[in-house]
Amino acid sequence: MRIALCGGTGDIGAGLALRFACDTDHELLIGSRDPEKARATVEEYRETLEDRDLEASIKGFDNAMAADRADVVVLAVPPYHVRDTVESIADRLDSSTTLVSPAVGMQRDDAGLHYNRPSAGSVTAMVAASAPDEVPIVGAFHSLSAGKLADLDRELSEDTLLVGDDEDGLDTVERLAEGIEGLRALRAGPIANAAEVESLTPLLINLAGNNADLHDVGVRFE
């Protein structure tokens, strides 16, 4: 499967790219607004993998070119760039491309981080409103620690919650997520439930910030 990570030069993009490269044989397409930055970042990822005697099919493009070649497109960008990124790649998407949103809107004050719910109801809903109607949308990977993902010496044992209205899209992302060793995908319902899923992220960050033994905390449901 061809996986495009638009914004794949950032923290969550790096973590997902390295885990997919380490644990799966998917072809990875790293996207950026700046294709030169994407290609330079790919070289960094290759060096990390080579240090572990790993090889992967991984290439860098601008976001539109990466999306044009992909079966799954992950919007690994901050929430305030989500709408612009979707609009910039919209003509490269169709019903055969699953669009995945891990972004979460958050605000910080003296107490910590708080969920910043967008007017669409959730970032996932905002993606769905911005994308072409026929494109399957799935919210996933919200509560994963980017730092923990990128550290290939650390084992994962956690869940990612999926929300979506398209069963085929959910099936695709479930298979993709569970290709990462130690990661389990659980379905949390339709996109209407995305706010509840996204709001877990600031909670987890606040837990990590207030408890020294909970650095890079994740969730596992039993």
Disulfide bonds with the S-S distance in Angstrom:
none
